[in-house]
């Protein structure tokens, strides 16, 4: 059987370089703004799907807002652990940032039970109370909605990456984010997920 196996690339650096070359060449024909191009490259790479590039939206000078927020250091709220794990520790360390997730904390569970809300919502409450101002959502629409409620009540929010996935509230929560006026990058419709959100955040981190 080994004689029938085709030759394939084994060098991880070359694999990544060739992948990005293919993606950049293909996306050069798409109507993507220069500021969002590298974000689109990373998101397409993470999802293996060129159609994702057409779903990326941004508002309120999102790229510049993200750069300013990241350059100031601090913490990045992640709605789930998978997203936190996907954000580059090296890039965060370079900028004095820390990706945090409170979804499995005992305090989060207690608040969720006491208030009759999701753990994701309770984790946003805790993040706001602790002064977190950068937020990334790859899973929970309810958490994104919760942040928008805090924003309406005056909580400071510097930047949001909104890419929750699902068929109940995901698309609507991202439309609400778009309407909020918060500096944000988002993925329209029900598609999203931790991998795509992490790819977007890593692209932004590399721009700083």
PLY file of the C-alpha trace (Angstrom):
ply
format ascii 1.0
element vertex 208
property float x
property float y
property float z
element edge 207
property int vertex1
property int vertex2
end_header
0.00 0.00 0.00
2.88 2.37 0.69
3.74 2.40 -3.02
0.28 3.84 -3.79
0.59 6.68 -1.29
0.99 10.07 -3.08
3.78 12.46 -2.21
2.68 15.15 0.23
4.19 18.15 1.98
5.59 17.38 5.45
7.16 20.70 6.42
4.65 22.60 8.63
6.01 26.03 7.68
5.74 25.30 3.97
2.24 23.89 4.41
1.08 27.09 6.09
2.85 29.34 3.60
1.34 27.53 0.63
-2.11 27.59 2.22
-1.97 31.34 2.77
-0.66 31.89 -0.77
-3.63 30.01 -2.20
-6.08 31.91 -0.01
-4.60 35.35 -0.71
-4.54 34.72 -4.45
-8.16 33.61 -4.44
-9.39 36.41 -2.16
-7.70 39.02 -4.34
-10.73 38.65 -6.63
-13.18 39.28 -3.78
-14.57 42.68 -2.80
-12.86 42.83 0.60
-11.63 46.05 2.13
-7.88 46.37 2.57
-8.27 46.68 6.35
-10.17 43.39 6.63
-8.16 41.39 4.10
-5.80 39.63 6.53
-8.69 38.92 8.90
-10.53 37.30 6.00
-7.43 35.26 5.11
-7.18 33.85 8.62
-10.90 33.14 8.94
-11.02 31.36 5.56
-7.93 29.36 6.54
-9.51 28.31 9.84
-12.80 27.32 8.23
-11.52 25.93 4.94
-14.28 27.84 3.20
-13.93 30.86 0.92
-17.58 31.82 1.35
-16.79 32.95 4.90
-15.00 35.99 3.48
-18.33 37.39 2.27
-19.84 37.15 5.76
-17.27 39.25 7.62
-18.47 42.68 8.66
-17.00 45.52 10.69
-17.98 48.91 12.03
-16.78 51.99 13.87
-13.14 51.82 12.71
-12.95 48.32 14.15
-9.37 47.60 13.12
-7.99 50.80 14.63
-10.11 50.32 17.75
-8.80 46.78 18.15
-5.21 47.93 17.70
-5.63 50.64 20.31
-7.34 48.31 22.77
-4.73 45.57 22.33
-1.82 48.01 22.61
-3.13 49.09 26.02
-2.80 45.55 27.41
-5.27 44.00 29.82
-7.60 41.05 29.44
-9.58 39.56 26.57
-12.86 37.94 27.60
-13.57 34.61 25.86
-17.02 33.07 26.16
-15.70 29.48 26.12
-12.43 27.71 26.91
-11.98 26.49 23.34
-11.79 30.09 22.18
-9.35 31.04 24.92
-7.12 28.11 23.98
-7.14 29.17 20.33
-5.92 32.72 20.92
-2.15 33.00 20.54
-0.42 33.10 23.91
2.74 34.40 22.29
0.99 37.37 20.70
-0.86 38.10 23.94
2.37 37.98 25.94
4.03 40.32 23.45
1.29 42.89 24.00
0.76 42.41 27.72
-2.65 40.80 27.16
-4.28 37.81 28.82
-7.13 35.76 27.38
-9.53 34.82 30.17
-12.61 32.63 30.44
-14.88 32.41 33.48
-17.38 29.88 32.16
-16.25 27.07 34.49
-15.66 29.17 37.63
-17.67 28.29 40.72
-18.84 31.89 41.02
-20.20 31.74 37.48
-22.19 28.59 38.20
-23.60 30.05 41.43
-24.69 33.26 39.74
-26.27 31.42 36.84
-28.33 29.24 39.21
-29.30 32.14 41.42
-30.31 34.47 38.60
-31.83 31.85 36.31
-29.53 32.74 33.40
-26.96 30.89 31.32
-23.42 30.45 32.60
-22.22 32.38 29.58
-24.34 35.36 30.61
-23.11 35.15 34.20
-19.51 35.04 32.99
-20.07 38.29 31.08
-21.44 39.89 34.27
-18.25 38.91 36.09
-16.03 40.19 33.27
-17.74 43.57 33.23
-17.44 43.86 37.01
-13.71 43.09 36.74
-13.15 45.81 34.20
-12.64 43.73 31.06
-13.16 45.88 27.95
-12.21 43.55 25.08
-14.67 40.74 24.30
-14.65 37.75 21.95
-17.65 35.47 21.36
-17.40 32.25 19.39
-20.16 30.19 20.94
-22.88 31.83 23.01
-25.38 34.33 21.57
-26.83 34.84 25.05
-23.44 36.10 26.24
-23.22 38.63 23.42
-26.73 39.84 24.16
-25.76 40.20 27.82
-22.79 42.37 26.94
-25.01 44.61 24.83
-27.31 45.04 27.85
-24.33 46.09 29.96
-23.26 48.50 27.22
-26.71 50.10 27.23
-26.28 50.61 30.97
-22.99 52.42 30.47
-20.35 49.68 30.74
-17.21 50.63 28.75
-16.48 48.30 25.82
-13.46 48.97 23.61
-13.81 46.20 21.04
-15.89 43.09 20.30
-15.25 40.13 18.02
-18.73 38.67 17.57
-18.87 35.24 15.96
-21.28 33.09 18.01
-22.58 30.07 16.13
-26.05 28.53 16.11
-29.64 28.65 14.92
-31.22 30.25 17.99
-30.21 33.86 18.42
-26.78 33.75 16.79
-27.60 35.75 13.66
-29.85 38.07 15.62
-27.25 38.76 18.31
-24.74 39.77 15.64
-27.27 42.10 14.03
-27.83 43.63 17.47
-24.07 44.06 17.80
-23.96 45.77 14.42
-26.77 48.12 15.48
-25.10 48.93 18.82
-22.34 51.06 17.35
-19.65 49.29 19.37
-16.34 48.91 17.46
-16.65 45.32 16.27
-15.88 42.66 13.73
-18.57 40.03 13.25
-19.67 37.14 11.05
-23.16 37.55 9.63
-25.74 34.80 9.88
-25.75 31.61 11.96
-22.19 30.58 11.11
-19.30 31.16 13.50
-17.54 29.20 16.20
-14.51 29.33 18.45
-12.04 28.45 15.70
-13.17 31.27 13.42
-13.30 33.77 16.27
-9.80 32.81 17.42
-8.52 33.16 13.85
-9.95 36.67 13.65
-8.46 37.65 17.00
-5.04 36.25 16.08
-5.05 38.19 12.82
-5.82 41.37 14.74
-3.16 40.68 17.37
-0.54 40.30 14.65
-1.48 43.71 13.25
-0.50 45.54 16.44
0 1
1 2
2 3
3 4
4 5
5 6
6 7
7 8
8 9
9 10
10 11
11 12
12 13
13 14
14 15
15 16
16 17
17 18
18 19
19 20
20 21
21 22
22 23
23 24
24 25
25 26
26 27
27 28
28 29
29 30
30 31
31 32
32 33
33 34
34 35
35 36
36 37
37 38
38 39
39 40
40 41
41 42
42 43
43 44
44 45
45 46
46 47
47 48
48 49
49 50
50 51
51 52
52 53
53 54
54 55
55 56
56 57
57 58
58 59
59 60
60 61
61 62
62 63
63 64
64 65
65 66
66 67
67 68
68 69
69 70
70 71
71 72
72 73
73 74
74 75
75 76
76 77
77 78
78 79
79 80
80 81
81 82
82 83
83 84
84 85
85 86
86 87
87 88
88 89
89 90
90 91
91 92
92 93
93 94
94 95
95 96
96 97
97 98
98 99
99 100
100 101
101 102
102 103
103 104
104 105
105 106
106 107
107 108
108 109
109 110
110 111
111 112
112 113
113 114
114 115
115 116
116 117
117 118
118 119
119 120
120 121
121 122
122 123
123 124
124 125
125 126
126 127
127 128
128 129
129 130
130 131
131 132
132 133
133 134
134 135
135 136
136 137
137 138
138 139
139 140
140 141
141 142
142 143
143 144
144 145
145 146
146 147
147 148
148 149
149 150
150 151
151 152
152 153
153 154
154 155
155 156
156 157
157 158
158 159
159 160
160 161
161 162
162 163
163 164
164 165
165 166
166 167
167 168
168 169
169 170
170 171
171 172
172 173
173 174
174 175
175 176
176 177
177 178
178 179
179 180
180 181
181 182
182 183
183 184
184 185
185 186
186 187
187 188
188 189
189 190
190 191
191 192
192 193
193 194
194 195
195 196
196 197
197 198
198 199
199 200
200 201
201 202
202 203
203 204
204 205
205 206
206 207
